[in-house]
């Protein structure tokens, strides 16, 4: 997972909490985020919107196109317009507000990854079922 846009204290707190169960990468700026995503495989990004260092909404909108498989979680103090853009244009999985608790963030991350795994299994089982049905129909035909 990748954390981006958090201040130093927030990054240290959240990273130390999440590292117990996940591999955690950290980026402070949009450019660092993009560089890390080019170099590393990432399943989930937790991005904190910070008007001075990172426009998380714009970043996540771009990642929706360049990295569509990455789960996007967004937080911070956003206007109503920014929040609507995040939901509609960036396809944000979950939104968190300030102040946030590391335990809540860990639960949010866990649920996001579980949901992704369940969706994958569902698609896989549907394909297997379709193949089995097609095979059965073909055998009945002959």
Secondary structure, 3 states (H helix, E strand, C coil): CEEECCCHHHHHHHHHHHCCCCCCEEECCHHHHHHHHHHCCCCEEEEECECCCECHHHHHHHHHHHCCCCEEEEECCCCHHHHHHHHHHCCCCEEECCCCCHHHHHHHHHHHHHHHHHHHHHHHHHHHHHHHHHHHHHHHHC
